[in-house]
Amino acid sequence: MKPTLFLLAAGMGSRYGGLKQLDGLGPNGETIMDYSIYDAIQAGFGKIVWVIRKDFEEQFRTQILAKYQHKVPCELCFQALDALPEGFSVPEGRQKPWGTNHAVLMGKDVIKEPFCVINCDDFYNRDAFMVIGKFLSELPEGAKNQYAMVGFRVGNTLSENGTVARGLCSTDAEGHLTTVVERTEIVRCAEDGSNAGAVTEAIRYKDENGKWIEVADNTPVSMNMWGFTPDYFNYSQDEFKAFLSDPKNIENLKAEFFIPLMVNKLINEKTATVKVLDTTSKWFGVTYAADREDTVKRIKKLVNEGVYPNKLF
């Protein structure tokens, strides 16, 4: 069974007014999402599913879905603030959605095969889709509890225009994920944090005490590119109920149910394993406004090298 690509796009049209995800960066106005879908099709994915906001559906179908429907089967699902298990209600004053793993849960009725979750506004590059596609397509039928994460090498995920936030990963001897620790300030810099972006400097992150800690260029980091089987939905549903039952998550109107939260729980309980897949892909995106020009140049270079056709769809 061909795997499914599941794009997290519920933030589209809200956080960035739709501009970041729909920004035309390719030679014919292609978006970053267009390249992800093209790469996924090349890597053998058989279906594309998006999770979006319901009030964005008409615009999404006209502006986005129409491009792909004749190329690959497509489906939509919807993330809403009140999409909660029976017996739970939205806390008074809550406006923020429930996070990335709540968005993943919205796909449980339309995804019945192994699937890959990605952000819709990150440029992951072809090799990343090839390695996760291979892993998912080679799983035995009915496989459970065998998940994967594409571990980008941190040196391939930096911005020249400032610090980035990444989940630094640790693995065991078999290459399985043991922990993901979110670090919010990672950059090439000197020991004191100066000369940020200097090519000759080491990669460092700032720890809880404000100290700069060096990490190797090939340290795996999470870019929110996960591979799951459908049993993941059941675990997530149960854990989301536990999340909502915790008073501190209800009192905090911005508390979110994130994917790494769920993954770490399954790893720690030894319920599931998460294979960290190495990739040579160089991530890029538009973390900063100044990144846009560089991203356009990188895409143009890939087109000129024949990696992508001049017009994708």
N, C-alpha and C positions, 0 to 999 in steps of 0.2 A: 504494500500500500504506500502510495506516495505521501510524503509528509506535507503538512499545511504550514503556511507562513501566517502568523498572527501579529498584526501591527497594532500597537497601542497608539491610538489617535484621538482619545477622548478629550485631550487638552487642546486639540485643534480648534481654532476659532474663538478660544477664550483667553488663554494666557498670552498668546502672541497676536490675537486678532486674526488668526489664520495665516499671518504673513510668513512666519518662520517656516512652517511646513509646506506652504504653497509657493515659496519664493522660487522663481525660475532661475536655476544656476547653470543648466546645460545649454548647449548651442541653440536649441529650439525651445527654450523655456522649461526644460525638464527639471523636476524637483528632485531632491535627495531621495524621496520615497520612490520615484519612478525607477531610479537606479537599483534600489533594493529589490523591487519587484522583478525587474529584468534579470538581476543576478540570481534570484531565487528560482525563476523559471529555468535558467541555464543550469542550475544545480539540481534540477529534478523535482522541485516542489510542484504539487498538483492542484493546490487550491490556495486562495488568498482570503483571509478573514480580517476585517477591521473591527475594532471596538471604538465607537464614536458616541457623541451626545445625540440624543434623539432629535433635538431641535435643529441639528445641523444636517439631518438626513437628506432633505431635498437638494440642498446645495451640494452635498457630497456626491449624491448619485449623478447629478448633472456635470459637476466639475471634475470629478475624479473617477468614479466607478465606470463611467462610460468608456474611458480610455482602455480599460483592461478586460472588460467582459467578453470580448471576442477572442481574447488570447488565453484565458484561464478561468476556471470557475471561481466566482467571487461571492462572498456573503458578508452581511453586516450584523453586528450585535451592538447593544447599547449599554453604556454605563450611566446610571442615574443615582443621585444621592439617596433616593428611597428604595433602591434595589437591595433590600435587606432580607435576611431569613425571617421566617414566620415568628412572630412574638417580639420582634425588635422594631423600634421606630427611630426616626431621625431626631437627635437631640436638639432642643430649642437653640437657635442661633447658629447651628452648623450650616456652613455654606460650601466648604471645601470637599471635594470628592474623597473617597475612602482609600485612594492609593493604587499603586500598580497591580498588586495581587487581587484587589477587588475587581479591577479592570479585566484581569485574566479570567476570573470567575465567570464573567459575562459570556464567555465563549463555550460554556459547558454543554449547551444544547445544540451547537452547530459543529463542534469539533469532536470527531470520534476516532481520530487517527493521531499518530505522533505529530507533534507540532513544535515550531520554533517561534518564540516570542521576541520581538524587537521593538525599539523605539522608531517612530516614523520619521524622525528628523536627524538621525545619525547616518553618516555614510560609512558602511561597514566594509565594503569592498568584496570582490568576487570570492577570494579564497575562503573567507569566513563562512559564506553560504555553502561552499563546497564541503567544508569539513563537518559542519553541523548537519547538512543534508545527507551526507554519507553515514554519519552516526545514526540518524533517525531511520533512514531507509533500511539499514542492516539489522535493526532490532527484530527479534523474532515476533511473530504474530501474537498479540495478547500480552506483550512484555509489560511489566510493571516495576516501579521503583528503581529504574535505571535511567537517570537523567544526565544532562550534559550542560556545560556552559562553555562558550567560546572565550578562551583566555587570551585577550590581546596583550601583546608585550607593551608595557607601560611607555617605553621609548617611542612607540608608534602611535601614541594617542595624545600627545601634548599639543598645546597651542603656543605659538610664538608671541601671543598678545596678552598673556597673563596666566594665572594658575588655573588648574582644572580639578574637578572632584572625580575621584575614581574609587572603586572598591578593590583594594589590594587583597589578593588571594593567596592562601597557603594551601599546599597540597601534601598528600601522603606519598609513600613510596610507589603506589600504584597509579599516581596521577589523579587521585580523586580529591575533590575539594574538601578542606577541613574547616576553613573559616573565610569569611569576607569581611574586611574592616573598611568602612567608608572613610576616606581621607579627603578633606575638602580643599586642601591647598597643596597641589603637586606641580613642580616646575623645575626646569634646569636652572640651577643657581649655585652660588658659592655657599660655604658653610653658614654664613650669616644671612643668607637669603638675598644677597645683592646680585647684580648682573643677571636678573631673571631672563631666561631665554638664551643665555650665552651658550653657543654650541659646544664649547670646550668644557663647560661645567658639568657636574654630576646631576643626576635627577634626585631631588629631595622632596620630602613632604614635611609639613609643620605638625608636630605632635600636640598633645593636649597641654603641654607645658610651654608651648611656643618655641620648642627647639627643632631645628632642621635636621631630619634623619635621612641618610642616603639610602637609596634602593637601586638595585641593578636594573639596567635597561630592559632586560628580558623578563622581569617580574610580571607574572600574569595579573591582569586587572579585568574586572567585570565591566562590560559596556552594555549590560542589560540585553545580552543575546543568549537566551536559554533554550534548551531542548527538553521537552516533557512528553509523557504519555498521558492519556486521558484520566488515569487514576489520580493524577495530580489535582484534578478538580475536586474530587471527594475529600482529599486531605485539606484542601484550601477551604472548602465549605465548612468543615468541622472547626478548623482553626479560626475562621472568621467569626463564628459564633462565640468562641472563647475570647477573641479580641474584643468583641462588642459587650461581653459580659464583665470585662475588667473596668471598674469604675474610673480609673485614671484615663482610659481611652475615650470614655464618654465625656468626662469633664474637660479634656483637652480637645477643643473644637477643631484643631488642626492635626490630630493624631491620624496616622495613615498606616494601612496594612500593606507593607511593601513585599515584593518578591523575595529579597534576601532574608527577611524575617521568617518567611515560610520555609525557605530552603535550609536555613541554619537549623531550624527546629527538626526537620526531617533527618538532617545529617547527624545532629547531636543525639537523636533518639535511635539512630542506626536503622531507621525505617527505609531510607533510600540512599543511593550513592549518586554523586554528581561528578561525572568525568570532565576534567578540564581539558579542552581541546586547544592545542596550540595553533596559531595562525600567523602567517607572514603578512596578513593584511594590515594596511596602515589606515587607521580610523581618521576621519576628519569630519568637521561639522562647523556650525556657526555659533560657538559658545559666546564669542564677542563679535560686535559689529565689524570690527577690523578683520575678522576671519573670512568674511564673505568673499573678498577679492581673491584671497589665496585659494579658497575652495573652488571658485570659478576657474582659476588657472589650472588647478589639479585635474578637474574634470576635463577641461579642454585637452590637457596633455594625454589623458587616458583615451580620449576620442581620437586624437592624432596618432596614437600608437596602435589603434585598431582594437583596443580592449572593448570599446563600445561603439556601436554605429552612430553616425551623426544624428539620426532621429531614432529614438527608442521605440515609440508606439505610434 
